[in-house]
Structures are given as C-alpha cells and as structure tokens.
Amino acid sequence: MENFNLVNAISIEDAVAVLQDEGVTAKVMAGGTDLLGGLKRKIHPTYPETVLNLQTIPGLDFIKEEADCLRIGAMTKLSAIAESELIQDSYCALAEAARHTASPHLRNMGTIAGNICQETRCWYFRGVDNYFPCKMKGGKKCFAPAGDNRYHSIFKSEQGCFAVNPSDTAPALLAFDAKIKTTKRVIDAKDFWAMNVSGSTVLEPDEIVTEIQISKPATGTKSAFLKYANRSTIDFPIVNCAVVISPGDARICLNTVHPKPYRACEAEEVVRGKAITDSCAEAAGVAAVENASPLSMNKYKVQLAKVIVKRTLLACQ
C-alpha cells in the first residue's frame, strides 16, 4: 500500500470541504472493507492522495421510524440492520439482505452506505496494479466478453461494460423504493446506481450519502430476500433477489445479473394483484429472464435467476 493522507472528518460540512479541496484525488472511507482492499491491490489508474475517514463524524449511525418513514444513517453497520427488530418486522427483505452480506466480522465493520457504493468485484477491474485498463476505468474495451465471464452480466450492457453490481442490500432498497439522501439531494433508488467510469453510482466527487429513507409499507405487505453464492458465508452473490409484495402491487429486483441492480418489470406484471402460487411464481421467474443475453460462460446464471425469483416469491406467501 502506498502512502496517503488520512483525514478524519469531524462533520459532514468538514468532509464536503475536504472533497471540494481535493477533488478526484480523494477517496471516501466508511467501514473500509471495500476501499482498503482496492488500495492494497492498487486497482485504480491513479492512487489517491487523500483518504477521507467518515467514521469520525458523529450522528450518522441510527435506525429510526418517523412519520411513516424508516431512516437509516449512512454509517449504520450491516449487523445492526440485520439485528433490528423494527427492520425484521416491517422490512424483512432488507434485514435478510444485510444478514447475508459477507461474514459476521465484516458486517460489524461494513456500513449500509458503503455496501451500496462499493465498487464492482469484476476481476478485470480488480486486477492488481491496474493490469487491465478496462472500460469502467476509461479504457477502450471490456475484457469480459472475450475472456472469463462466468460471473458477469447476463443482459446486454448499454455502456459496453459487463461487470455486475455486487451489493446484497441494493436490490432490497430498490424493491422497497428507497430514497438515498446525500449532501446535495435526495435520489430515488432506481436512479442511484450507474456504471460510470471509476464508479458504480451517480454520486459526484464531492457528494456523500448521509441516510437511507424508506416509506412505511402498506398493511399486509410481505417481503423476502434470497441469495445464491458458492459458500453460504463470506462470498459475494452469484445471483440474489429481493421481492416486496403489497396489496395490488409487486416489486421484484435481482442483482449481480446486470451492471446495475435489475428491476424485473416483466416478472412483476405476471404476479401483480394475484395470489402467489407455485405456477404463478414459476411464470414470473421465466419472465424475469426473457430478455437475457448471456455471454459464453454464464448461461447458467439465467437458470439461477429464474429459480431464485420463483423461490423468493414463494417465501412471501
């Protein structure tokens, strides 16, 4: 790891001022479980001169329900979200997503904001010493289509990058139609993620997530989250899914199948307003992947996505 200036922010205003002064030469650190690994491997085209530590800012770690809105502070640990009775009772899919993220040790370090802002796990993007100058880093090509693409997107990519979003909590937030509050604005979850050069979100260089907001679900709402990974703990998902079923509506969200968390709108149409039966859930699974266009080595993910949509729906019965 190379030397950098570590700045311990004392307030949100202080943190924003640092980012405005440092510009793109600074990196923001929440729990550090994603950032520090990348710095050790030197995966970025340029090494940051400054790392801005948000752990020293008071008041960003909370779970509150106010005026029919759940508010979660950006620095709230994943373990706290998984263990919250409030979230378990009314926002089950989010609690389960947090509980299935990484290992207990990492959940005690990792934060909700860090989990939704983490960089892709694509092995070309993560190549040591920036070995692959890929499209996400401003290069001319994505190496996945002609390379080892076992874990990449099964849907066509508008930007030509086939790396996938690796977050477990992201599909749950998208399914709950969450809003992400930052130092500049409030962003709908559906608009938060993007596969931009050097980033997986629409955040600007001097913009910081401060809290997550979710409207209280309607009476009778049920939700569930399921994840498939090579190992039941630690591993990043190969495919995961969050479902929120409310009276007259359904939201089905997959992740690690697309460069962004993927809303399976065709599958939602199959089940919206209907009782969730085995045949109905199976039809929704088929619909969820009808537009899939897998690469040479990841066709198996189409079947995984189909099955996990069905099983997550049935878990909402």
C-alpha positions as a printed NumPy array, in Angstrom:
array([[  0.   ,   0.   ,   0.   ],
       [  1.314,   3.459,  -0.882],
       [  1.305,   6.457,   1.429],
       [ -1.733,   8.734,   1.576],
       [ -3.04 ,  11.489,   3.806],
       [ -5.701,  10.196,   6.213],
       [ -8.194,  12.91 ,   7.127],
       [-10.613,  12.232,   9.98 ],
       [-13.678,  14.338,   9.219],
       [-15.391,  15.903,  12.247],
       [-18.645,  16.814,  10.475],
       [-20.441,  16.413,   7.173],
       [-19.574,  20.011,   6.309],
       [-15.925,  19.314,   7.058],
       [-15.978,  16.186,   4.87 ],
       [-17.538,  18.022,   1.93 ],
       [-14.97 ,  20.804,   2.231],
       [-12.144,  18.272,   2.066],
       [-13.603,  16.67 ,  -1.056],
       [-14.073,  20.038,  -2.714],
       [-10.448,  20.912,  -1.997],
       [ -9.006,  17.549,  -3.003],
       [-11.281,  16.738,  -5.958],
       [-10.789,  13.375,  -7.663],
       [ -7.513,  12.755,  -5.782],
       [ -9.504,  11.787,  -2.653],
       [-11.316,   8.577,  -1.699],
       [-14.1  ,   8.329,   0.883],
       [-13.886,   5.588,   3.529],
       [-16.869,   4.38 ,   5.515],
       [-16.21 ,   0.941,   7.051],
       [-13.17 ,   0.468,   4.812],
       [-13.892,  -3.177,   3.95 ],
       [-14.038,  -2.435,   0.21 ],
       [-11.73 ,   0.555,  -0.178],
       [ -8.687,  -0.74 ,   1.693],
       [ -8.534,  -3.963,  -0.286],
       [ -8.561,  -1.99 ,  -3.521],
       [ -5.793,   0.294,  -2.293],
       [ -3.631,  -2.676,  -1.304],
       [ -4.042,  -4.18 ,  -4.766],
       [ -3.584,  -0.778,  -6.474],
       [ -6.509,  -1.406,  -8.781],
       [ -7.138,   2.216,  -9.764],
       [ -5.386,   4.132, -12.563],
       [ -4.204,   6.728, -10.025],
       [ -3.527,   6.331,  -6.326],
       [ -5.468,   8.686,  -4.012],
       [ -3.523,  11.408,  -2.274],
       [ -6.139,  11.599,   0.497],
       [ -8.448,   9.098,   2.208],
       [-11.363,  10.802,   3.953],
       [-12.494,   8.864,   7.024],
       [-16.225,   9.253,   7.775],
       [-16.144,   7.058,  10.9  ],
       [-15.179,  10.08 ,  12.999],
       [-18.36 ,  12.02 ,  12.128],
       [-20.944,  11.726,  14.933],
       [-24.649,  11.178,  14.291],
       [-24.566,   9.063,  11.13 ],
       [-25.281,   5.728,  12.826],
       [-29.002,   5.324,  13.553],
       [-32.212,   3.426,  12.753],
       [-35.423,   5.412,  13.28 ],
       [-39.003,   5.271,  12.121],
       [-40.535,   8.744,  11.966],
       [-43.73 ,   9.947,  10.286],
       [-44.24 ,   6.671,   8.432],
       [-40.667,   6.711,   7.142],
       [-37.762,   4.463,   8.089],
       [-34.487,   6.4  ,   8.319],
       [-31.143,   4.635,   8.398],
       [-27.941,   6.599,   8.897],
       [-25.25 ,   6.127,   6.287],
       [-22.728,   4.795,   8.813],
       [-25.125,   2.253,  10.343],
       [-23.434,  -1.138,  10.453],
       [-24.89 ,  -4.003,   8.449],
       [-25.033,  -6.106,  11.613],
       [-27.265,  -3.51 ,  13.295],
       [-29.653,  -3.556,  10.32 ],
       [-29.763,  -7.357,  10.325],
       [-30.495,  -7.449,  14.057],
       [-33.026,  -4.601,  14.204],
       [-36.459,  -5.883,  15.267],
       [-38.094,  -2.929,  13.52 ],
       [-36.474,  -3.818,  10.198],
       [-37.059,  -7.544,  10.674],
       [-40.767,  -6.962,  11.296],
       [-41.631,  -4.421,   8.597],
       [-38.736,  -4.528,   6.129],
       [-37.796,  -8.2  ,   6.247],
       [-36.061,  -8.307,   2.853],
       [-33.622,  -5.597,   3.936],
       [-32.83 ,  -7.309,   7.237],
       [-32.198, -10.597,   5.42 ],
       [-30.044,  -8.882,   2.785],
       [-27.876,  -7.344,   5.492],
       [-27.704, -10.653,   7.37 ],
       [-26.473, -12.48 ,   4.264],
       [-23.741,  -9.964,   3.463],
       [-20.19 , -11.283,   3.961],
       [-19.217, -12.622,   7.413],
       [-20.138, -11.515,  10.965],
       [-16.813,  -9.71 ,  11.316],
       [-17.299,  -7.778,   8.078],
       [-20.927,  -6.974,   8.947],
       [-19.672,  -5.429,  12.183],
       [-17.383,  -3.176,  10.12 ],
       [-19.29 ,  -2.589,   6.895],
       [-21.902,   0.161,   6.613],
       [-25.113,   0.439,   4.616],
       [-23.761,   3.364,   2.585],
       [-20.528,   1.535,   1.894],
       [-22.434,  -1.54 ,   0.764],
       [-24.477,   0.356,  -1.816],
       [-21.495,   2.418,  -3.013],
       [-18.965,  -0.402,  -3.294],
       [-17.071,  -0.969,  -6.499],
       [-17.606,  -3.972,  -8.741],
       [-15.847,  -7.25 ,  -7.983],
       [-15.083,  -7.872, -11.674],
       [-11.644,  -9.473, -11.762],
       [-10.611,  -7.346, -14.723],
       [-11.49 ,  -4.151, -12.844],
       [ -9.791,  -5.559,  -9.731],
       [ -6.608,  -6.631, -11.487],
       [ -3.506,  -5.925,  -9.393],
       [ -1.603,  -2.767, -10.365],
       [ -4.4  ,  -1.752, -12.748],
       [ -3.322,  -4.6  , -15.045],
       [ -6.453,  -4.328, -17.197],
       [ -7.236,  -0.733, -18.28 ],
       [-10.899,  -1.648, -18.705],
       [-13.811,   0.404, -19.956],
       [-15.018,   1.258, -16.443],
       [-11.668,   2.929, -15.807],
       [-11.813,   4.951, -19.001],
       [-10.221,   2.312, -21.225],
       [-11.386,   1.334, -24.677],
       [-12.772,  -2.157, -24.025],
       [-14.436,  -4.514, -21.6  ],
       [-12.361,  -7.67 , -21.321],
       [-15.234,  -9.88 , -20.185],
       [-16.976, -10.75 , -23.498],
       [-13.851, -12.414, -24.904],
       [-12.478, -13.526, -21.538],
       [-13.552, -15.306, -18.367],
       [-17.12 , -14.06 , -17.932],
       [-18.557, -16.644, -15.533],
       [-19.89 , -14.039, -13.093],
       [-20.669, -11.158, -15.426],
       [-23.912,  -9.653, -16.724],
       [-26.463, -11.842, -18.472],
       [-28.122,  -8.796, -20.001],
       [-26.826,  -6.519, -22.729],
       [-24.885,  -3.515, -21.493],
       [-25.637,  -0.066, -22.879],
       [-22.198,   1.186, -21.839],
       [-20.375,  -1.885, -23.13 ],
       [-19.253,  -2.916, -19.614],
       [-20.422,  -6.317, -18.353],
       [-19.265,  -6.038, -14.737],
       [-22.114,  -6.511, -12.245],
       [-23.155,  -4.684,  -9.104],
       [-22.168,  -6.907,  -6.133],
       [-24.333,  -5.444,  -3.345],
       [-26.747,  -7.578,  -1.321],
       [-28.664,  -4.644,   0.171],
       [-29.102,  -2.788,  -3.136],
       [-31.905,  -4.995,  -4.55 ],
       [-33.782,  -4.792,  -1.243],
       [-33.6  ,  -0.997,  -1.249],
       [-34.723,  -0.911,  -4.868],
       [-37.628,  -3.256,  -4.101],
       [-38.717,  -1.004,  -1.225],
       [-38.471,   2.051,  -3.494],
       [-35.979,   3.646,  -1.111],
       [-34.507,   7.107,  -1.375],
       [-30.845,   7.902,  -0.8  ],
       [-30.22 ,  11.259,   0.843],
       [-26.88 ,  12.902,   0.157],
       [-25.185,  16.172,   0.975],
       [-26.679,  17.604,  -2.234],
       [-30.021,  15.928,  -2.973],
       [-32.403,  13.028,  -2.442],
       [-32.04 ,  10.312,  -5.08 ],
       [-34.606,   7.613,  -5.872],
       [-33.002,   4.182,  -5.58 ],
       [-33.864,   3.436,  -9.217],
       [-31.653,   6.354, -10.255],
       [-28.79 ,   5.856,  -7.794],
       [-26.703,   3.17 ,  -9.482],
       [-24.852,   3.616, -12.76 ],
       [-21.792,   2.032, -14.31 ],
       [-19.852,   5.214, -14.832],
       [-16.126,   5.451, -15.358],
       [-14.451,   4.881, -11.957],
       [-17.704,   4.47 , -10.07 ],
       [-20.889,   2.435,  -9.647],
       [-23.199,   5.283,  -8.57 ],
       [-24.269,   8.718,  -9.77 ],
       [-22.561,  10.42 ,  -6.825],
       [-20.461,  13.441,  -7.725],
       [-16.846,  13.674,  -6.465],
       [-17.802,  15.962,  -3.559],
       [-21.104,  14.229,  -2.692],
       [-21.606,  11.957,   0.332],
       [-24.507,   9.67 ,   1.285],
       [-25.963,  10.698,   4.646],
       [-29.01 ,   8.441,   5.104],
       [-31.419,   5.946,   3.56 ],
       [-35.166,   6.62 ,   3.62 ],
       [-37.93 ,   4.054,   3.077],
       [-41.655,   4.786,   3.266],
       [-43.52 ,   2.542,   5.696],
       [-45.042,  -0.371,   3.732],
       [-48.806,  -0.674,   3.398],
       [-50.612,  -3.022,   5.761],
       [-50.338,  -6.592,   4.5  ],
       [-47.036,  -6.098,   2.714],
       [-44.661,  -9.059,   2.682],
       [-41.051,  -9.163,   1.578],
       [-38.222, -11.653,   1.202],
       [-34.598, -11.868,   0.114],
       [-32.639, -14.869,  -1.154],
       [-29.05 , -15.218,  -2.255],
       [-27.102, -17.846,  -4.135],
       [-23.333, -17.948,  -3.621],
       [-20.627, -20.587,  -3.782],
       [-20.454, -20.567,   0.026],
       [-23.22 , -19.599,   2.444],
       [-20.983, -17.077,   4.207],
       [-18.384, -14.528,   3.131],
       [-18.893, -14.929,  -0.625],
       [-20.34 , -12.257,  -2.842],
       [-23.583, -13.281,  -4.539],
       [-23.67 , -15.016,  -7.888],
       [-27.358, -14.103,  -8.032],
       [-29.573, -12.522,  -5.388],
       [-33.168, -11.34 ,  -5.32 ],
       [-35.456,  -9.154,  -3.22 ],
       [-39.242,  -9.172,  -3.502],
       [-41.805,  -6.839,  -1.943],
       [-45.457,  -7.835,  -2.34 ],
       [-48.07 ,  -5.316,  -1.236],
       [-51.834,  -5.215,  -1.884],
       [-52.217,  -4.752,  -5.633],
       [-48.508,  -4.342,  -6.315],
       [-45.275,  -6.319,  -6.643],
       [-41.631,  -5.318,  -6.924],
       [-39.023,  -7.89 ,  -7.931],
       [-35.349,  -6.93 ,  -8.011],
       [-32.339,  -9.033,  -8.97 ],
       [-28.672,  -8.187,  -8.567],
       [-25.354,  -9.452,  -9.948],
       [-27.087, -10.176, -13.247],
       [-26.709,  -6.691, -14.734],
       [-24.348,  -3.714, -14.392],
       [-26.961,  -2.144, -12.096],
       [-29.479,  -3.666,  -9.664],
       [-32.125,  -5.038, -12.038],
       [-35.844,  -4.433, -11.685],
       [-37.624,  -7.425, -13.254],
       [-40.647,  -5.497, -14.525],
       [-41.872,  -8.332, -16.775],
       [-41.949, -10.661, -13.789],
       [-43.842,  -8.083, -11.728],
       [-46.577,  -7.946, -14.344],
       [-47.073, -11.708, -14.037],
       [-47.794, -11.626, -10.299],
       [-49.215,  -8.146,  -9.682],
       [-52.586,  -8.372,  -7.946],
       [-52.562, -12.178,  -7.896],
       [-52.175, -14.805,  -5.2  ],
       [-48.635, -16.167,  -5.168],
       [-48.892, -19.795,  -6.229],
       [-46.217, -22.193,  -7.415],
       [-47.236, -21.86 , -11.056],
       [-47.53 , -18.09 , -10.846],
       [-44.089, -17.785,  -9.231],
       [-42.574, -20.074, -11.838],
       [-44.051, -17.977, -14.659],
       [-42.615, -14.856, -13.062],
       [-39.182, -16.475, -12.97 ],
       [-39.391, -17.207, -16.67 ],
       [-40.492, -13.651, -17.415],
       [-37.65 , -12.192, -15.357],
       [-35.022, -13.534, -17.751],
       [-36.865, -13.443, -21.054],
       [-34.643, -10.591, -22.24 ],
       [-31.403, -12.192, -21.079],
       [-28.488, -12.372, -23.475],
       [-25.784, -14.309, -21.616],
       [-22.123, -14.397, -22.502],
       [-20.198, -17.537, -23.416],
       [-19.58 , -18.8  , -19.872],
       [-22.508, -17.534, -17.773],
       [-25.61 , -19.102, -19.293],
       [-26.088, -20.985, -16.016],
       [-26.937, -17.669, -14.324],
       [-30.114, -17.434, -16.41 ],
       [-31.448, -20.59 , -14.769],
       [-30.265, -19.423, -11.337],
       [-32.079, -16.107, -11.749],
       [-35.235, -17.862, -12.911],
       [-35.269, -20.175,  -9.892],
       [-34.338, -17.564,  -7.301],
       [-37.18 , -15.282,  -8.45 ],
       [-39.613, -18.162,  -8.034],
       [-38.308, -19.116,  -4.576],
       [-38.205, -15.535,  -3.31 ],
       [-41.795, -15.006,  -4.379],
       [-42.873, -18.211,  -2.651],
       [-41.116, -17.034,   0.5  ],
       [-43.624, -14.158,   0.574],
       [-46.649, -16.459,   0.863]])
